[in-house]
């Protein structure tokens, strides 16, 4: 039983480790001041450029196929 649980745990950890390699669809853009930035679906951070293959902060693979159907959100924070 213990060996079985260890195998399940190892499989779960490997799935989490490899999860960022499966491309996720970019579904949100965020407006900051007058500019729009795409948002990473995993870490929820804005990205500097559109159509990059990976998020530059968390390494999540990105899919831009349906990018024309994104929803926009307005960032209400004040940046100095």
Backbone as XML, in Angstrom:
<?xml version="1.0"?>
<chain id="A" units="angstrom">
  <residue number="1" name="UNK">
    <atom name="N" x="0.821" y="-1.200" z="0.000"/>
    <atom name="CA" x="0.000" y="0.000" z="0.000"/>
    <atom name="C" x="0.864" y="1.262" z="0.000"/>
  </residue>
  <residue number="2" name="UNK">
    <atom name="N" x="1.947" y="1.253" z="0.790"/>
    <atom name="CA" x="2.810" y="2.412" z="0.879"/>
    <atom name="C" x="3.485" y="2.691" z="-0.468"/>
  </residue>
  <residue number="3" name="UNK">
    <atom name="N" x="3.916" y="1.648" z="-1.157"/>
    <atom name="CA" x="4.555" y="1.817" z="-2.467"/>
    <atom name="C" x="3.559" y="2.409" z="-3.462"/>
  </residue>
  <residue number="4" name="UNK">
    <atom name="N" x="2.312" y="1.954" z="-3.413"/>
    <atom name="CA" x="1.267" y="2.463" z="-4.292"/>
    <atom name="C" x="1.037" y="3.957" z="-4.061"/>
  </residue>
  <residue number="5" name="UNK">
    <atom name="N" x="0.971" y="4.383" z="-2.807"/>
    <atom name="CA" x="0.777" y="5.798" z="-2.483"/>
    <atom name="C" x="1.968" y="6.641" z="-2.932"/>
  </residue>
  <residue number="6" name="UNK">
    <atom name="N" x="3.168" y="6.102" z="-2.776"/>
    <atom name="CA" x="4.357" y="6.823" z="-3.236"/>
    <atom name="C" x="4.334" y="7.001" z="-4.747"/>
  </residue>
  <residue number="7" name="UNK">
    <atom name="N" x="3.895" y="5.978" z="-5.485"/>
    <atom name="CA" x="3.807" y="6.080" z="-6.938"/>
    <atom name="C" x="2.778" y="7.128" z="-7.350"/>
  </residue>
  <residue number="8" name="UNK">
    <atom name="N" x="1.646" y="7.155" z="-6.666"/>
    <atom name="CA" x="0.626" y="8.175" z="-6.961"/>
    <atom name="C" x="1.175" y="9.565" z="-6.675"/>
  </residue>
  <residue number="9" name="UNK">
    <atom name="N" x="1.880" y="9.725" z="-5.565"/>
    <atom name="CA" x="2.463" y="11.020" z="-5.224"/>
    <atom name="C" x="3.472" y="11.471" z="-6.286"/>
  </residue>
  <residue number="10" name="UNK">
    <atom name="N" x="4.319" y="10.559" z="-6.735"/>
    <atom name="CA" x="5.316" y="10.882" z="-7.757"/>
    <atom name="C" x="4.635" y="11.274" z="-9.063"/>
  </residue>
  <residue number="11" name="UNK">
    <atom name="N" x="3.577" y="10.560" z="-9.449"/>
    <atom name="CA" x="2.844" y="10.904" z="-10.667"/>
    <atom name="C" x="2.211" y="12.287" z="-10.542"/>
  </residue>
  <residue number="12" name="UNK">
    <atom name="N" x="1.666" y="12.611" z="-9.357"/>
    <atom name="CA" x="1.052" y="13.913" z="-9.126"/>
    <atom name="C" x="2.085" y="15.030" z="-9.218"/>
  </residue>
  <residue number="13" name="UNK">
    <atom name="N" x="3.248" y="14.835" z="-8.621"/>
    <atom name="CA" x="4.311" y="15.838" z="-8.671"/>
    <atom name="C" x="4.792" y="16.035" z="-10.107"/>
  </residue>
  <residue number="14" name="UNK">
    <atom name="N" x="4.948" y="14.960" z="-10.862"/>
    <atom name="CA" x="5.376" y="15.085" z="-12.256"/>
    <atom name="C" x="4.343" y="15.833" z="-13.079"/>
  </residue>
  <residue number="15" name="UNK">
    <atom name="N" x="3.053" y="15.604" z="-12.809"/>
    <atom name="CA" x="2.010" y="16.316" z="-13.538"/>
    <atom name="C" x="2.094" y="17.814" z="-13.253"/>
  </residue>
  <residue number="16" name="UNK">
    <atom name="N" x="2.310" y="18.178" z="-11.996"/>
    <atom name="CA" x="2.425" y="19.593" z="-11.636"/>
    <atom name="C" x="3.661" y="20.193" z="-12.287"/>
  </residue>
  <residue number="17" name="UNK">
    <atom name="N" x="4.769" y="19.462" z="-12.293"/>
    <atom name="CA" x="5.996" y="19.977" z="-12.891"/>
    <atom name="C" x="5.852" y="20.204" z="-14.387"/>
  </residue>
  <residue number="18" name="UNK">
    <atom name="N" x="5.094" y="19.360" z="-15.070"/>
    <atom name="CA" x="4.965" y="19.446" z="-16.517"/>
    <atom name="C" x="3.742" y="20.246" z="-16.957"/>
  </residue>
  <residue number="19" name="UNK">
    <atom name="N" x="2.937" y="20.707" z="-16.008"/>
    <atom name="CA" x="1.708" y="21.421" z="-16.335"/>
    <atom name="C" x="1.980" y="22.700" z="-17.127"/>
  </residue>
  <residue number="20" name="UNK">
    <atom name="N" x="3.071" y="23.383" z="-16.857"/>
    <atom name="CA" x="3.360" y="24.628" z="-17.551"/>
    <atom name="C" x="3.733" y="24.408" z="-19.014"/>
  </residue>
  <residue number="21" name="UNK">
    <atom name="N" x="4.058" y="23.180" z="-19.403"/>
    <atom name="CA" x="4.418" y="22.902" z="-20.793"/>
    <atom name="C" x="3.205" y="22.746" z="-21.701"/>
  </residue>
  <residue number="22" name="UNK">
    <atom name="N" x="2.041" y="22.483" z="-21.131"/>
    <atom name="CA" x="0.811" y="22.367" z="-21.922"/>
    <atom name="C" x="0.320" y="23.779" z="-22.219"/>
  </residue>
  <residue number="23" name="UNK">
    <atom name="N" x="0.198" y="24.160" z="-23.491"/>
    <atom name="CA" x="-0.196" y="25.534" z="-23.813"/>
    <atom name="C" x="-1.584" y="25.885" z="-23.281"/>
  </residue>
  <residue number="24" name="UNK">
    <atom name="N" x="-1.686" y="27.032" z="-22.645"/>
    <atom name="CA" x="-2.957" y="27.556" z="-22.169"/>
    <atom name="C" x="-3.361" y="28.744" z="-23.038"/>
  </residue>
  <residue number="25" name="UNK">
    <atom name="N" x="-4.653" y="28.901" z="-23.223"/>
    <atom name="CA" x="-5.178" y="29.959" z="-24.078"/>
    <atom name="C" x="-5.167" y="31.289" z="-23.335"/>
  </residue>
  <residue number="26" name="UNK">
    <atom name="N" x="-4.688" y="32.330" z="-23.986"/>
    <atom name="CA" x="-4.710" y="33.677" z="-23.425"/>
    <atom name="C" x="-6.118" y="34.223" z="-23.619"/>
  </residue>
  <residue number="27" name="UNK">
    <atom name="N" x="-6.808" y="34.539" z="-22.509"/>
    <atom name="CA" x="-8.208" y="34.935" z="-22.586"/>
    <atom name="C" x="-8.480" y="36.345" z="-22.079"/>
  </residue>
  <residue number="28" name="UNK">
    <atom name="N" x="-7.482" y="37.005" z="-21.517"/>
    <atom name="CA" x="-7.708" y="38.311" z="-20.901"/>
    <atom name="C" x="-6.615" y="39.287" z="-21.302"/>
  </residue>
  <residue number="29" name="UNK">
    <atom name="N" x="-7.022" y="40.524" z="-21.506"/>
    <atom name="CA" x="-6.065" y="41.619" z="-21.642"/>
    <atom name="C" x="-6.386" y="42.643" z="-20.558"/>
  </residue>
  <residue number="30" name="UNK">
    <atom name="N" x="-5.385" y="43.355" z="-20.121"/>
    <atom name="CA" x="-5.558" y="44.330" z="-19.054"/>
    <atom name="C" x="-5.142" y="45.704" z="-19.565"/>
  </residue>
  <residue number="31" name="UNK">
    <atom name="N" x="-5.997" y="46.686" z="-19.304"/>
    <atom name="CA" x="-5.688" y="48.060" z="-19.696"/>
    <atom name="C" x="-5.012" y="48.760" z="-18.526"/>
  </residue>
  <residue number="32" name="UNK">
    <atom name="N" x="-3.794" y="49.218" z="-18.775"/>
    <atom name="CA" x="-3.047" y="49.985" z="-17.781"/>
    <atom name="C" x="-2.717" y="51.311" z="-18.447"/>
  </residue>
  <residue number="33" name="UNK">
    <atom name="N" x="-3.168" y="52.373" z="-17.846"/>
    <atom name="CA" x="-3.143" y="53.727" z="-18.435"/>
    <atom name="C" x="-3.836" y="53.673" z="-19.788"/>
  </residue>
  <residue number="34" name="UNK">
    <atom name="N" x="-3.134" y="53.914" z="-20.894"/>
    <atom name="CA" x="-3.792" y="53.879" z="-22.201"/>
    <atom name="C" x="-3.394" y="52.664" z="-23.027"/>
  </residue>
  <residue number="35" name="UNK">
    <atom name="N" x="-2.624" y="51.749" z="-22.456"/>
    <atom name="CA" x="-2.124" y="50.595" z="-23.206"/>
    <atom name="C" x="-2.794" y="49.308" z="-22.740"/>
  </residue>
  <residue number="36" name="UNK">
    <atom name="N" x="-2.903" y="48.349" z="-23.652"/>
    <atom name="CA" x="-3.475" y="47.039" z="-23.350"/>
    <atom name="C" x="-2.361" y="45.993" z="-23.350"/>
  </residue>
  <residue number="37" name="UNK">
    <atom name="N" x="-2.366" y="45.128" z="-22.332"/>
    <atom name="CA" x="-1.364" y="44.079" z="-22.208"/>
    <atom name="C" x="-2.064" y="42.735" z="-22.034"/>
  </residue>
  <residue number="38" name="UNK">
    <atom name="N" x="-1.588" y="41.673" z="-22.703"/>
    <atom name="CA" x="-2.157" y="40.345" z="-22.467"/>
    <atom name="C" x="-1.775" y="39.842" z="-21.078"/>
  </residue>
  <residue number="39" name="UNK">
    <atom name="N" x="-2.636" y="38.998" z="-20.512"/>
    <atom name="CA" x="-2.439" y="38.473" z="-19.157"/>
    <atom name="C" x="-2.190" y="36.971" z="-19.233"/>
  </residue>
  <residue number="40" name="UNK">
    <atom name="N" x="-1.168" y="36.515" z="-18.526"/>
    <atom name="CA" x="-0.855" y="35.085" z="-18.475"/>
    <atom name="C" x="-1.974" y="34.349" z="-17.742"/>
  </residue>
  <residue number="41" name="UNK">
    <atom name="N" x="-2.465" y="33.240" z="-18.302"/>
    <atom name="CA" x="-3.549" y="32.511" z="-17.638"/>
    <atom name="C" x="-3.126" y="31.773" z="-16.374"/>
  </residue>
  <residue number="42" name="UNK">
    <atom name="N" x="-1.837" y="31.564" z="-16.172"/>
    <atom name="CA" x="-1.377" y="30.834" z="-14.985"/>
    <atom name="C" x="-1.025" y="31.774" z="-13.838"/>
  </residue>
  <residue number="43" name="UNK">
    <atom name="N" x="-0.132" y="32.737" z="-14.080"/>
    <atom name="CA" x="0.329" y="33.600" z="-12.986"/>
    <atom name="C" x="-0.430" y="34.925" z="-12.898"/>
  </residue>
  <residue number="44" name="UNK">
    <atom name="N" x="-1.293" y="35.214" z="-13.877"/>
    <atom name="CA" x="-2.129" y="36.412" z="-13.897"/>
    <atom name="C" x="-1.313" y="37.703" z="-13.954"/>
  </residue>
  <residue number="45" name="UNK">
    <atom name="N" x="-0.105" y="37.634" z="-14.487"/>
    <atom name="CA" x="0.730" y="38.815" z="-14.673"/>
    <atom name="C" x="0.608" y="39.300" z="-16.113"/>
  </residue>
  <residue number="46" name="UNK">
    <atom name="N" x="0.762" y="40.593" z="-16.300"/>
    <atom name="CA" x="0.729" y="41.119" z="-17.657"/>
    <atom name="C" x="2.045" y="40.802" z="-18.358"/>
  </residue>
  <residue number="47" name="UNK">
    <atom name="N" x="1.951" y="40.618" z="-19.676"/>
    <atom name="CA" x="3.132" y="40.337" z="-20.489"/>
    <atom name="C" x="3.420" y="41.546" z="-21.353"/>
  </residue>
  <residue number="48" name="UNK">
    <atom name="N" x="4.677" y="41.764" z="-21.657"/>
    <atom name="CA" x="5.073" y="42.942" z="-22.418"/>
    <atom name="C" x="4.687" y="42.857" z="-23.883"/>
  </residue>
  <residue number="49" name="UNK">
    <atom name="N" x="4.709" y="41.662" z="-24.454"/>
    <atom name="CA" x="4.458" y="41.512" z="-25.892"/>
    <atom name="C" x="3.363" y="40.491" z="-26.143"/>
  </residue>
  <residue number="50" name="UNK">
    <atom name="N" x="2.667" y="40.665" z="-27.245"/>
    <atom name="CA" x="1.683" y="39.677" z="-27.679"/>
    <atom name="C" x="2.391" y="38.592" z="-28.477"/>
  </residue>
  <residue number="51" name="UNK">
    <atom name="N" x="1.752" y="37.458" z="-28.556"/>
    <atom name="CA" x="2.175" y="36.332" z="-29.386"/>
    <atom name="C" x="3.553" y="35.777" z="-29.038"/>
  </residue>
  <residue number="52" name="UNK">
    <atom name="N" x="3.962" y="35.887" z="-27.790"/>
    <atom name="CA" x="5.181" y="35.194" z="-27.386"/>
    <atom name="C" x="4.806" y="33.774" z="-26.997"/>
  </residue>
  <residue number="53" name="UNK">
    <atom name="N" x="5.718" y="32.852" z="-27.193"/>
    <atom name="CA" x="5.427" y="31.426" z="-26.992"/>
    <atom name="C" x="5.258" y="31.052" z="-25.520"/>
  </residue>
  <residue number="54" name="UNK">
    <atom name="N" x="5.970" y="31.750" z="-24.634"/>
    <atom name="CA" x="5.957" y="31.433" z="-23.212"/>
    <atom name="C" x="5.828" y="32.710" z="-22.406"/>
  </residue>
  <residue number="55" name="UNK">
    <atom name="N" x="5.236" y="32.587" z="-21.215"/>
    <atom name="CA" x="5.194" y="33.716" z="-20.285"/>
    <atom name="C" x="6.616" y="33.967" z="-19.795"/>
  </residue>
  <residue number="56" name="UNK">
    <atom name="N" x="7.028" y="35.220" z="-19.794"/>
    <atom name="CA" x="8.400" y="35.535" z="-19.388"/>
    <atom name="C" x="8.583" y="35.507" z="-17.872"/>
  </residue>
  <residue number="57" name="UNK">
    <atom name="N" x="7.513" y="35.324" z="-17.109"/>
    <atom name="CA" x="7.640" y="35.280" z="-15.653"/>
    <atom name="C" x="7.531" y="33.868" z="-15.080"/>
  </residue>
  <residue number="58" name="UNK">
    <atom name="N" x="6.541" y="33.086" z="-15.547"/>
    <atom name="CA" x="6.354" y="31.748" z="-14.961"/>
    <atom name="C" x="6.710" y="30.615" z="-15.921"/>
  </residue>
  <residue number="59" name="UNK">
    <atom name="N" x="6.928" y="30.909" z="-17.199"/>
    <atom name="CA" x="7.312" y="29.889" z="-18.157"/>
    <atom name="C" x="6.159" y="29.116" z="-18.769"/>
  </residue>
  <residue number="60" name="UNK">
    <atom name="N" x="4.915" y="29.523" z="-18.490"/>
    <atom name="CA" x="3.749" y="28.831" z="-19.029"/>
    <atom name="C" x="3.721" y="28.949" z="-20.554"/>
  </residue>
  <residue number="61" name="UNK">
    <atom name="N" x="3.529" y="27.812" z="-21.231"/>
    <atom name="CA" x="3.367" y="27.834" z="-22.687"/>
    <atom name="C" x="2.022" y="28.482" z="-23.014"/>
  </residue>
  <residue number="62" name="UNK">
    <atom name="N" x="1.987" y="29.313" z="-24.040"/>
    <atom name="CA" x="0.791" y="30.091" z="-24.363"/>
    <atom name="C" x="0.243" y="29.718" z="-25.723"/>
  </residue>
  <residue number="63" name="UNK">
    <atom name="N" x="-1.083" y="29.787" z="-25.830"/>
    <atom name="CA" x="-1.753" y="29.525" z="-27.100"/>
    <atom name="C" x="-2.539" y="30.782" z="-27.471"/>
  </residue>
  <residue number="64" name="UNK">
    <atom name="N" x="-2.293" y="31.306" z="-28.658"/>
    <atom name="CA" x="-2.879" y="32.565" z="-29.105"/>
    <atom name="C" x="-3.944" y="32.368" z="-30.172"/>
  </residue>
  <residue number="65" name="UNK">
    <atom name="N" x="-4.405" y="31.148" z="-30.369"/>
    <atom name="CA" x="-5.299" y="30.849" z="-31.482"/>
    <atom name="C" x="-6.593" y="31.661" z="-31.430"/>
  </residue>
  <residue number="66" name="UNK">
    <atom name="N" x="-7.229" y="31.771" z="-30.278"/>
    <atom name="CA" x="-8.487" y="32.507" z="-30.146"/>
    <atom name="C" x="-8.278" y="33.868" z="-29.483"/>
  </residue>
  <residue number="67" name="UNK">
    <atom name="N" x="-7.159" y="34.507" z="-29.743"/>
    <atom name="CA" x="-6.847" y="35.762" z="-29.072"/>
    <atom name="C" x="-7.814" y="36.877" z="-29.453"/>
  </residue>
  <residue number="68" name="UNK">
    <atom name="N" x="-8.470" y="36.794" z="-30.589"/>
    <atom name="CA" x="-9.391" y="37.853" z="-30.994"/>
    <atom name="C" x="-10.675" y="37.846" z="-30.157"/>
  </residue>
  <residue number="69" name="UNK">
    <atom name="N" x="-10.902" y="36.793" z="-29.341"/>
    <atom name="CA" x="-12.107" y="36.694" z="-28.520"/>
    <atom name="C" x="-11.804" y="36.924" z="-27.040"/>
  </residue>
  <residue number="70" name="UNK">
    <atom name="N" x="-10.832" y="37.756" z="-26.719"/>
    <atom name="CA" x="-10.453" y="37.965" z="-25.322"/>
    <atom name="C" x="-11.379" y="38.965" z="-24.658"/>
  </residue>
  <residue number="71" name="UNK">
    <atom name="N" x="-11.382" y="38.952" z="-23.324"/>
    <atom name="CA" x="-12.141" y="39.951" z="-22.578"/>
    <atom name="C" x="-11.159" y="40.931" z="-21.952"/>
  </residue>
  <residue number="72" name="UNK">
    <atom name="N" x="-11.550" y="42.169" z="-21.901"/>
    <atom name="CA" x="-10.676" y="43.225" z="-21.375"/>
    <atom name="C" x="-11.055" y="43.544" z="-19.951"/>
  </residue>
  <residue number="73" name="UNK">
    <atom name="N" x="-10.054" y="43.789" z="-19.132"/>
    <atom name="CA" x="-10.275" y="44.273" z="-17.774"/>
    <atom name="C" x="-9.453" y="45.524" z="-17.587"/>
  </residue>
  <residue number="74" name="UNK">
    <atom name="N" x="-9.979" y="46.429" z="-16.763"/>
    <atom name="CA" x="-9.301" y="47.707" z="-16.535"/>
    <atom name="C" x="-8.628" y="47.643" z="-15.188"/>
  </residue>
  <residue number="75" name="UNK">
    <atom name="N" x="-7.337" y="47.941" z="-15.163"/>
    <atom name="CA" x="-6.573" y="47.950" z="-13.927"/>
    <atom name="C" x="-6.818" y="49.293" z="-13.241"/>
  </residue>
  <residue number="76" name="UNK">
    <atom name="N" x="-7.314" y="49.255" z="-12.014"/>
    <atom name="CA" x="-7.656" y="50.493" z="-11.308"/>
    <atom name="C" x="-6.530" y="50.991" z="-10.407"/>
  </residue>
  <residue number="77" name="UNK">
    <atom name="N" x="-5.407" y="50.295" z="-10.377"/>
    <atom name="CA" x="-4.291" y="50.739" z="-9.546"/>
    <atom name="C" x="-3.665" y="51.992" z="-10.131"/>
  </residue>
  <residue number="78" name="UNK">
    <atom name="N" x="-3.139" y="52.836" z="-9.279"/>
    <atom name="CA" x="-2.465" y="54.051" z="-9.739"/>
    <atom name="C" x="-0.967" y="53.775" z="-9.766"/>
  </residue>
  <residue number="79" name="UNK">
    <atom name="N" x="-0.351" y="53.943" z="-10.921"/>
    <atom name="CA" x="1.086" y="53.718" z="-11.083"/>
    <atom name="C" x="1.786" y="55.058" z="-11.181"/>
  </residue>
  <residue number="80" name="UNK">
    <atom name="N" x="2.885" y="55.199" z="-10.458"/>
    <atom name="CA" x="3.646" y="56.452" z="-10.484"/>
    <atom name="C" x="4.923" y="56.284" z="-11.244"/>
  </residue>
</chain>
